[in-house]
Amino acid sequence: MLLDTDSAIQNRKTIKVLADKDLPCSDLGEVLHQLLALAGMAPFHRACDPAHREPEEAQQRGIEPWRFHVLEADSCRILGGELAGEQAGKIPSMLAAADAMILATWLPNPPTAPSSTVPAMAEAETRFSAFSESSIFEPTLANMEHIAAASAAIQNLLLAATARGIANYWSSGGVLRSPAVFKRLGIPSQQILLGALFLFPSDIHDAQAVGSKLRPHRTPAKHWSRTVNLGGS
Ligand SMILES: Cc1cc2nc3c(=O)[nH]c(=O)nc-3n(C[C@H](O)[C@H](O)[C@H](O)COP(=O)(O)O)c2cc1C
């Protein structure tokens, strides 16, 4: 059964499944393709910089300002095993449970300012070497809109998963942000992780399911919206 849009929005919630032992690998198959296709319907204002589309830089050459790197269950188990004991927090436990984990990145524009005027970029030897986690991307309107568009794509995927009854979780990523993990997964270093998206099975055996802390503290729309009345009739 597929939830309607309002129900999917209302039902989406953070669910983290933590498993001590690897859960059986299920194949999301065609559903995963559907989720990615729906993610790709998000609005975006500007094409990503051509540098992200160069053959030597990336295999994925779409104009969208995001990239989704998908690990299915068997790859989640392998990565979880490799990260276990590496001060990886809860990530290995979630990789032991997930049917899929998607690293969603956004694509910053190369800096336009001379590196000397952007302190964090002063050491950069090439335009793109500036884009590591230890440096700051330029605070431009274009970059803000790239992040916004990538966020919309992520939310599309989470809602589509919820509509299909798939428990999900948007994580900042923790250890998955590290250059070592990017290298292991073949993610270009000029991409910036926006979310590690976990999709969990409905049968979680004896694993633990945990919700979020902020959800109960949501406020009604009147606390974060206002009507601007300019005195018209
Ligand atoms: C950009 C972003 C990053 C997030 N990263 C984390 C995270 O690292 N750890 C975590 O517990 N929740 C994370 N969350 C989930 C939020 O904690 C959660 O959405 C919020 O508490 C509201 O709960 P709900 O999703 O159940 O409505 C993240 C959410 C967003 C939008």
The ligand as an SDF file (V2000), in Angstrom:
LIG
                    3D

 31 33  0  0  0  0  0  0  0  0999 V2000
   20.4660   17.7140    8.2060 C   0  0  0  0  0  0  0  0  0  0  0  0
   20.0110   16.7500    9.2690 C   0  0  0  0  0  0  0  0  0  0  0  0
   20.9540   16.0110    9.9590 C   0  0  0  0  0  0  0  0  0  0  0  0
   20.5650   15.1370   10.9720 C   0  0  0  0  0  0  0  0  0  0  0  0
   21.5180   14.4450   11.6440 N   0  0  0  0  0  0  0  0  0  0  0  0
   21.1610   13.6850   12.6910 C   0  0  0  0  0  0  0  0  0  0  0  0
   22.1430   13.0030   13.4440 C   0  0  0  0  0  0  0  0  0  0  0  0
   23.3310   13.0370   13.1080 O   0  0  0  0  0  0  0  0  0  0  0  0
   21.7440   12.3040   14.5210 N   0  0  0  0  0  0  0  0  0  0  0  0
   20.4260   12.2220   14.9040 C   0  0  0  0  0  0  0  0  0  0  0  0
   20.1250   11.5920   15.9090 O   0  0  0  0  0  0  0  0  0  0  0  0
   19.4490   12.8130   14.1600 N   0  0  0  0  0  0  0  0  0  0  0  0
   19.7890   13.5380   13.0790 C   0  0  0  0  0  0  0  0  0  0  0  0
   18.8210   14.1360   12.3050 N   0  0  0  0  0  0  0  0  0  0  0  0
   17.4030   13.8300   12.5740 C   0  0  0  0  0  0  0  0  0  0  0  0
   16.7810   14.8170   13.5210 C   0  0  0  0  0  0  0  0  0  0  0  0
   17.3050   14.6510   14.8160 O   0  0  0  0  0  0  0  0  0  0  0  0
   15.2590   14.6020   13.5180 C   0  0  0  0  0  0  0  0  0  0  0  0
   14.7600   14.8120   12.2330 O   0  0  0  0  0  0  0  0  0  0  0  0
   14.5730   15.5250   14.4920 C   0  0  0  0  0  0  0  0  0  0  0  0
   14.9210   15.1990   15.8140 O   0  0  0  0  0  0  0  0  0  0  0  0
   13.0500   15.4630   14.3640 C   0  0  0  0  0  0  0  0  0  0  0  0
   12.6050   14.1470   14.5510 O   0  0  0  0  0  0  0  0  0  0  0  0
   11.7590   13.3830   13.4420 P   0  0  0  0  0  0  0  0  0  0  0  0
   12.6470   13.1920   12.2300 O   0  0  0  0  0  0  0  0  0  0  0  0
   11.4010   12.0610   14.0820 O   0  0  0  0  0  0  0  0  0  0  0  0
   10.5590   14.2080   13.1230 O   0  0  0  0  0  0  0  0  0  0  0  0
   19.1850   14.9910   11.2830 C   0  0  0  0  0  0  0  0  0  0  0  0
   18.2400   15.7240   10.5510 C   0  0  0  0  0  0  0  0  0  0  0  0
   18.6390   16.5940    9.5520 C   0  0  0  0  0  0  0  0  0  0  0  0
   17.5870   17.3610    8.7800 C   0  0  0  0  0  0  0  0  0  0  0  0
  1  2  1  0
  2  3  1  0
  2 30  2  0
  3  4  2  0
  4  5  1  0
  4 28  1  0
  5  6  2  0
  6  7  1  0
  6 13  1  0
  7  8  2  0
  7  9  1  0
  9 10  1  0
 10 11  2  0
 10 12  1  0
 12 13  2  0
 13 14  1  0
 14 15  1  0
 14 28  1  0
 15 16  1  0
 16 17  1  0
 16 18  1  0
 18 19  1  0
 18 20  1  0
 20 21  1  0
 20 22  1  0
 22 23  1  0
 23 24  1  0
 24 25  2  0
 24 26  1  0
 24 27  1  0
 28 29  2  0
 29 30  1  0
 30 31  1  0
M  END
$$$$
